[in-house]
């Protein structure tokens, strides 16, 4: 999609006033001028912000995206409590073509600590100005450098750069993680290449968009328009809510039954059960997650059902082994890496995954697996399906999560995923803990030494 000036407003009210405000400002900003906006962090990955990203892609050089990964202060806006970002973009001159910017880069500034004092903010600005961001690298030429943002002896964040050409028509995942190595691993894995921290070579991983494998079912609003809670067992099973202390295994049973509405709810249309129920499925993927408390992003029901806070996912191939393998992938460290990198940020560890997020999500291309691989993974699922998983912040010490990762590594011919698992567990968006309060210096040194032991030789 390309913007046509004078014919279309590249904004949507669905994203909120920020999207509309950006489009209005664009009409009044002179070529060569700069936008400096604090917007919802969803602008980087949210489907509702597509038009705003298109506007910036085609008319501006995106120069900086500043993100707070400080779990004590996710936002820059003083009166807001949601996650936001600061972006700076330069409007191109009429004589400048977008292709002329293909060699330019965007710097993603991922703050570990969000300054609250003017002196700290000024010092942080000077540090950014004096620093050269680490390149994202490529699978062909793995790069493992990190640029630390320092004020004195204190670390305040990391800087990474991504070529503008690679961002055009894409999400802006450079702000997805506080750790540059995770930003890099996510970026390259999206391209089907697994590059672990410190590794010399990349490993191929066959991925495809989720929508290639299946179709997501109705959302919670549609379910409420078509059903009420049944007072007894009915023909319409459901998996209701997502309680972190109850949903602890991949294998689950329906916990509610629904009754089709005979009349619409007040002020709402009635949706016929005959349209909703055929989209029920055994496989459920989360709509919303609180990374710091939840354990699973996908589950499999013992019978088909609908849900209020999960999307039923009906695969094109009805082979049950495909459901089992996809479920393993989504709850593995690689699945979580891609999932967290595509999240729509809401408030720190509280994130959303709407259909525009799930549909293009890269997942393991099950159709490319051999019969032997499919059987090995399906059998492996059976061995862990009813085992209790720990909350996501404890994934690095969770034996079941390790077993899932080791199974995928063995069958797909990949190295140990322990380094990815260890980094994810330390991410503020996962554990909701600030990195700058993560421990005393001697404790951090010990943790660093332990992490280095996990790196490939």
C-alpha positions in Angstrom: 0.0 0.0 0.0 1.4 3.4 -1.0 0.0 6.7 0.2 -1.6 9.0 -2.4 -1.4 12.6 -1.1 -4.6 14.5 -1.3 -6.7 11.4 -1.6 -6.3 9.6 1.7 -5.7 10.4 5.3 -3.1 7.9 6.5 -4.6 7.5 10.0 -7.2 5.4 11.8 -9.2 6.4 14.8 -9.0 2.7 16.0 -5.4 3.4 17.0 -6.5 6.5 19.0 -5.9 10.3 18.6 -2.2 9.8 18.2 -2.6 8.4 14.7 -4.9 11.2 13.6 -2.7 13.8 15.2 0.4 12.5 13.3 -1.5 12.7 10.0 -2.6 16.3 10.7 0.9 17.4 11.7 2.2 15.9 8.5 0.1 18.3 6.5 1.6 21.3 8.2 5.3 20.2 8.5 7.7 21.6 6.0 10.0 19.3 4.0 13.2 18.9 5.9 11.5 19.4 9.2 11.3 16.7 11.9 8.5 15.0 13.8 9.2 14.3 17.4 6.3 12.4 18.9 5.4 10.4 22.0 3.0 7.8 20.8 1.6 4.5 22.1 4.2 1.8 21.8 1.7 -0.1 19.7 2.8 2.2 16.8 5.8 -0.2 16.4 3.9 -3.4 15.8 0.1 -2.8 16.1 -2.1 -3.6 13.2 -4.2 -0.5 13.9 -1.1 1.7 13.4 -0.4 0.3 9.9 -1.3 3.6 8.2 0.9 5.7 10.5 3.9 3.4 9.7 3.1 3.6 6.0 3.0 7.4 6.2 6.4 7.5 7.9 7.9 4.9 5.6 7.1 6.8 2.4 7.5 10.4 3.5 10.1 10.4 6.3 13.4 9.0 7.3 12.8 7.3 10.7 15.8 8.4 12.7 15.2 7.4 16.3 12.8 5.2 18.3 13.3 5.5 22.1 11.6 2.9 24.2 11.5 2.5 28.0 12.1 -1.0 29.2 12.1 0.3 32.8 9.5 -1.8 34.7 9.1 1.0 37.2 8.2 3.5 34.4 7.2 2.1 31.1 6.0 5.4 29.7 7.3 8.9 28.9 3.9 10.7 29.3 3.6 12.0 32.8 -0.2 11.4 33.1 -0.3 8.0 31.3 0.1 4.5 32.6 0.5 2.7 29.3 3.6 1.9 27.3 4.7 4.5 24.8 7.7 5.4 22.6 9.4 8.6 21.5 10.1 8.6 17.7 12.0 11.2 15.6 11.6 11.3 11.9 12.8 13.7 9.2 10.4 14.7 6.4 12.1 14.2 3.0 12.5 17.1 0.6 10.5 17.0 -2.6 13.8 16.3 -4.5 14.6 13.3 -2.3 13.4 9.9 -3.3 12.9 7.1 -0.8 15.4 4.9 -2.5 18.0 7.6 -1.7 17.6 6.6 2.0 18.2 2.9 1.5 21.7 3.2 3.1 20.5 5.1 6.1 19.7 3.5 9.4 17.3 4.0 12.3 18.7 4.0 15.8 16.6 2.1 18.4 17.3 3.4 21.9 16.2 0.8 24.4 16.4 2.3 27.9 16.9 0.0 30.8 16.3 3.0 33.1 13.9 5.8 32.3 15.2 9.2 33.7 13.0 11.2 36.1 15.4 14.0 36.8 16.4 16.7 34.2 20.1 16.3 34.9 19.9 12.5 34.2 18.0 13.2 31.0 20.5 15.7 29.8 23.4 13.3 30.6 21.5 10.5 28.8 21.2 12.7 25.7 24.9 13.4 25.7 25.7 9.7 26.1 23.4 8.9 23.1 25.0 11.6 21.0 28.5 10.2 21.8 27.6 6.6 21.1 27.5 4.6 17.9 24.7 2.1 17.8 25.5 -1.6 17.2 24.5 -2.9 13.8 21.8 -5.5 13.7 24.0 -7.7 11.5 22.8 -10.5 9.2 22.7 -14.3 9.1 25.4 -14.2 6.4 27.6 -12.1 8.6 26.7 -12.6 12.3 27.4 -9.6 14.5 27.4 -9.8 18.2 28.4 -6.4 19.3 26.4 -4.4 21.9 26.5 -0.6 22.4 25.9 0.2 26.1 24.4 3.5 27.0 26.4 4.7 30.0 26.2 7.6 32.5 29.4 7.3 34.5 29.7 3.7 35.6 25.9 3.1 35.4 24.3 1.4 32.4 21.1 3.0 31.2 20.3 1.0 28.1 21.5 -0.3 24.7 21.5 1.1 21.2 21.0 -0.9 18.0 20.6 0.3 14.4 18.6 -1.3 11.6 18.8 -0.2 7.9 15.8 1.9 6.9 15.4 -0.2 3.8 14.7 -3.3 5.9 12.0 -1.4 7.9 10.0 -0.2 5.0 6.7 -2.1 4.8 7.7 -3.9 8.0 7.1 -3.7 11.7 9.6 -1.8 13.8 10.8 -4.6 16.1 14.0 -2.9 17.1 12.3 -1.7 20.2 10.9 -5.1 21.2 13.5 -6.1 23.8 15.9 -4.4 26.2 18.7 -6.8 25.2 20.3 -6.2 21.8 21.0 -9.9 21.5 17.3 -10.6 21.7 16.5 -7.9 19.2 19.0 -9.4 16.8 17.9 -13.0 17.4 14.2 -12.0 16.8 15.1 -10.0 13.7 17.0 -12.8 12.1 14.7 -15.6 13.1 11.9 -13.7 11.4 14.0 -14.3 8.3 14.2 -18.0 9.0 17.7 -17.9 10.5 18.6 -18.8 14.1 21.7 -17.0 15.2 22.5 -17.6 18.9 24.6 -15.1 20.9 28.3 -15.6 20.1 27.6 -18.2 17.4 29.6 -18.1 14.1 27.0 -19.6 11.9 23.2 -19.4 11.3 20.8 -22.4 11.4 17.9 -22.6 9.0 14.4 -22.7 10.5 11.5 -23.2 8.1 8.8 -20.7 9.1 5.6 -19.5 7.6 2.8 -17.0 8.6 0.3 -18.6 11.0 -2.5 -17.8 8.5 -1.0 -20.2 6.1 -1.6 -23.1 8.5 -5.1 -22.2 9.7 -7.8 -19.7 10.5 -8.6 -17.9 13.8 -12.1 -18.2 15.1 -14.4 -15.6 16.6 -13.3 -13.2 19.3 -14.9 -12.7 22.7 -17.4 -10.0 21.6 -18.8 -12.3 18.9 -19.2 -15.1 21.5 -21.1 -12.8 23.8 -23.4 -11.8 20.9 -24.1 -15.5 20.1 -24.2 -17.2 23.5 -24.9 -17.0 27.2 -23.4 -19.1 29.9 -25.1 -22.5 30.0 -26.6 -23.4 33.4 -25.8 -27.1 32.6 -23.8 -29.2 30.2 -24.7 -28.3 26.5 -23.5 -29.2 23.1 -21.3 -26.0 23.0 -18.1 -26.4 25.0 -16.0 -23.4 26.0 -12.6 -22.5 27.5 -13.4 -19.4 29.6 -10.9 -16.9 31.0 -7.1 -17.4 31.5 -6.3 -17.9 35.1 -2.5 -18.2 35.6 -2.8 -20.6 38.6 -5.2 -22.9 36.7 -4.0 -23.0 33.1 -0.6 -24.7 33.9 -0.5 -27.5 31.3 -0.8 -27.6 27.5 -3.5 -30.2 27.6 -6.8 -28.7 28.9 -10.5 -29.5 29.2 -13.4 -27.2 28.6 -14.4 -25.3 31.8 -17.7 -23.8 30.6 -20.6 -24.7 28.4 -22.6 -22.1 26.4 -26.2 -21.7 25.4 -27.2 -20.1 22.1 -29.1 -16.8 22.5 -32.7 -16.7 21.5 -32.7 -12.9 21.5 -29.9 -10.3 21.2 -28.3 -8.7 24.2 -29.3 -5.1 24.9 -27.9 -2.8 22.2 -26.1 -5.7 20.4 -26.9 -7.8 17.3 -27.5 -11.5 17.8 -25.0 -13.7 16.1 -26.4 -17.1 15.1 -24.7 -20.1 16.7 -24.7 -21.8 13.2 -22.1 -19.2 12.1 -20.0 -19.3 15.3 -19.8 -22.9 16.3 -18.3 -24.3 13.0 -15.2 -22.1 13.9 -14.7 -23.9 17.2 -11.4 -25.8 17.6 -9.3 -27.9 19.9 -6.4 -25.4 19.6 -6.6 -22.1 21.5 -4.1 -19.2 21.2 -4.1 -16.3 23.7 -5.6 -12.9 22.9 -4.1 -11.1 25.9 -1.3 -12.1 28.2 0.4 -11.0 31.3 3.9 -12.3 30.7 5.0 -12.1 34.3 2.3 -14.4 35.6 1.0 -16.5 32.7 2.6 -19.8 31.7 1.1 -20.7 28.4 0.4 -18.9 25.1 -1.5 -21.7 23.5 -3.4 -24.8 24.8 -5.2 -27.8 23.3 -8.6 -28.8 24.5 -9.9 -32.4 24.8 -12.9 -31.4 22.6 -13.6 -28.5 20.3 -14.7 -25.2 21.9 -15.0 -21.4 21.8 -13.6 -18.8 24.2 -13.9 -15.3 25.4 -10.1 -14.6 25.8 -8.6 -17.1 23.5 -8.9 -17.5 19.7 -9.9 -20.9 18.5 -7.4 -21.9 15.7 -8.7 -24.3 13.2 -5.9 -25.8 11.1 -6.3 -26.5 7.4 -4.8 -29.9 7.9 -7.0 -31.7 10.3 -4.3 -34.1 11.3 -4.1 -33.9 15.2 -0.3 -34.3 15.0 -0.2 -30.8 13.4 -2.0 -29.3 16.4 0.4 -31.0 18.8 3.5 -29.8 16.9 2.3 -26.2 16.6 1.4 -26.2 20.3 5.0 -27.3 21.2 6.4 -24.5 18.9 4.3 -21.7 20.3 5.3 -22.6 23.9 9.0 -23.1 23.1 11.6 -20.4 23.6 11.7 -19.7 19.8 8.0 -19.4 19.7 8.0 -17.0 22.6 10.8 -15.0 21.1 8.8 -14.4 17.9 5.6 -13.9 19.9 7.1 -11.3 22.2 8.7 -9.6 19.3 5.3 -9.2 17.6 3.3 -8.2 20.7 1.1 -5.2 20.7 2.4 -3.4 23.8 -0.2 -2.2 26.3 1.3 -1.7 29.7 4.6 -3.4 30.3 4.1 -7.1 30.7 0.4 -6.8 29.9 0.2 -7.3 26.1 -2.2 -8.1 23.4 -2.3 -10.4 20.3 -5.2 -9.4 18.0 -5.9 -11.2 14.7 -3.8 -8.7 12.7 -0.9 -9.7 15.0 -1.5 -13.5 15.0 -2.2 -13.9 11.2 1.3 -12.8 9.9 3.1 -14.2 12.9 6.0 -16.4 11.8 5.6 -20.0 13.1 7.2 -23.4 12.3 6.1 -24.5 8.9 4.7 -27.8 9.8 4.0 -28.7 6.2 7.8 -28.7 5.6 8.4 -31.4 8.3 9.2 -34.9 7.3 6.9 -37.7 8.5 9.5 -38.8 10.9 10.0 -35.3 12.3 6.2 -34.9 12.6 5.9 -38.2 14.5 8.8 -37.4 16.8 7.4 -34.0 17.8 3.8 -35.3 18.1 5.0 -38.1 20.4 7.1 -35.6 22.3 4.0 -33.5 22.9 2.3 -36.5 24.5 5.1 -36.8 27.0 4.8 -33.2 28.3 1.2 -32.3 27.5 0.0 -32.8 31.1 3.2 -31.6 32.8 3.0 -28.4 34.8 4.9 -25.4 33.4 6.4 -22.6 35.5 5.4 -19.0 34.9 7.3 -17.5 32.0 9.8 -15.5 34.1 11.1 -18.8 35.4 11.4 -20.4 32.0 15.2 -20.6 32.4 14.9 -23.0 35.4 11.7 -24.8 34.2 12.6 -28.4 33.4 9.5 -28.9 31.2 10.3 -25.8 29.1 13.8 -27.1 28.7 12.4 -30.5 27.6 10.3 -28.8 25.0 13.2 -26.8 23.7 15.6 -29.8 23.6 13.0 -31.8 21.7 12.7 -29.1 19.0 16.4 -28.7 18.9 17.0 -32.4 18.4 14.3 -32.9 15.8 15.0 -29.7 13.8 18.8 -30.0 14.0 19.3 -26.8 16.1 21.8 -26.1 18.9 20.7 -25.7 22.5 18.2 -22.9 23.0 19.4 -22.3 26.6 20.9 -18.9 25.8 17.6 -17.6 24.3 15.7 -19.0 27.3 18.1 -17.3 29.8 17.9 -13.9 28.0 14.1 -14.0 27.7 13.7 -14.8 31.4 15.7 -11.6 32.2 13.6 -9.4 29.9 11.6 -6.7 31.8 8.6 -7.3 29.6 8.6 -11.0 30.7 9.4 -10.7 34.4 8.2 -7.1 35.0 11.3 -6.3 36.9 13.7 -3.5 36.1 17.1 -4.5 34.9 18.8 -1.7 36.9 17.5 -3.2 40.1 18.2 -6.8 39.1 20.8 -7.4 41.8 24.0 -6.2 43.5 27.1 -5.9 41.4 28.5 -9.2 42.7 25.2 -11.0 42.0 25.1 -9.6 38.4 28.7 -10.7 37.8 27.9 -14.2 38.9 24.8 -14.3 36.7 26.9 -13.0 33.8 29.4 -15.8 34.3 26.6 -18.4 34.4 25.1 -17.0 31.2 28.5 -17.2 29.4 28.7 -20.9 30.1 25.5 -21.4 28.1 27.0 -19.7 24.9 28.1 -22.0 22.1 31.8 -22.6 21.9 
